[in-house]
Amino acid sequence: MGPDVAIESNGEYTAEAFDRLDLSEAELRGTRFTRCSFKSTRMKELVTHGCIFVECDFTGAQINGSTHEGSAFLNARFRLANLFGARFQDCKLTGSGFEEANLAGLTIKGGDWSYTNLRGHSLNGLDLRRIKFAEADLYGCNLERSDLRDVDLHRAVLAQAKLAGADLRGANLEGVDLRGFDLHKVRLDVAQAVLVARAYGAVVE
């Protein structure tokens, strides 16, 4: 497709290349993309509602300031993408990777981020309540002072993560390796405190 081709709401696109296309300030509703390429595409302040992106490649895309509501990015690749100030409301990002992406100022409200690769990213101070991060790779993430209440962290990788001052009350920690965590000023509920104690070999009666 040429650079002047418009993407239509409610359309369906498969294996199309939209590389370097300027979609800044566009609004898309109900559009489906499968295995499409958006490499280095300009998507600043793009708005999507209920769109679906399956196995799409956003390498180097400028997605800063964009807003996404009820959209799905399944097994998408965001390597080196700029998501500064992007907002995701009730979106599904399962299986997506964010290697070397800029996530500064990111806002996430609800949704499913299971199986995502967020290794080494800074999510400190964010309100992440009730988000699903089941089996997500959060190795080395900075989650200091983040609100993680009622988050689903089932079998998530949290090794080397920074959690000082985080609030984990009500979070599902089933299958998480709790040994070696720095729990300084981390807020836990009673059930979680018991899990931590047992992880270190304590017998809780």
NORMO-V871607 format. One record per backbone hydrogen bond with DSSP energy under -0.5 kcal/mol. NH is the residue of the N-H (numbers start at 1). CO is the residue of the C=O. If there is no record, write none. Layout:
{{NH,CO} {NH,CO}}
//
This chain:
{{5,2} {8,6} {10,29} {11,8} {13,32} {15,34} {18,16} {18,37} {20,39} {21,18} {23,21} {23,42} {25,44} {26,23} {28,47} {30,49} {32,11} {33,52} {34,13} {35,54} {37,16} {38,57} {40,59} {41,38} {42,21} {43,41} {43,62} {45,64} {46,43} {47,26} {48,67} {49,28} {50,69} {52,31} {53,72} {54,33} {54,52} {55,53} {55,74} {57,36} {58,56} {58,77} {60,79} {61,58} {62,41} {63,61} {63,82} {65,84} {66,63} {67,46} {68,87} {69,48} {70,89} {72,51} {73,92} {74,53} {74,72} {75,73} {75,94} {76,73} {77,56} {78,76} {78,97} {80,99} {81,78} {82,61} {83,81} {83,102} {85,104} {86,83} {87,66} {88,107} {89,68} {89,87} {90,88} {90,109} {92,71} {93,91} {93,112} {95,114} {96,93} {97,76} {98,117} {101,98} {102,81} {103,101} {106,103} {107,86} {109,88} {110,108} {110,129} {112,91} {113,111} {113,132} {115,134} {116,113} {117,96} {118,116} {118,137} {120,139} {121,118} {123,121} {123,142} {125,144} {126,123} {128,126} {128,147} {130,149} {131,128} {132,111} {133,131} {133,152} {135,154} {136,133} {137,116} {138,136} {138,157} {140,159} {141,138} {142,121} {143,141} {143,162} {145,164} {146,143} {147,126} {148,146} {148,167} {150,169} {151,148} {152,131} {153,151} {153,172} {155,174} {156,153} {157,136} {158,156} {161,158} {162,141} {163,161} {165,184} {166,163} {167,146} {168,166} {168,187} {171,168} {172,151} {173,171} {176,173} {178,176} {181,178} {183,181} {186,183} {187,166} {188,186} {193,189} {194,190} {195,191} {196,192} {197,193} {198,194} {199,195} {200,196} {200,197} {201,198} {202,197} {204,202} {205,203}}
//
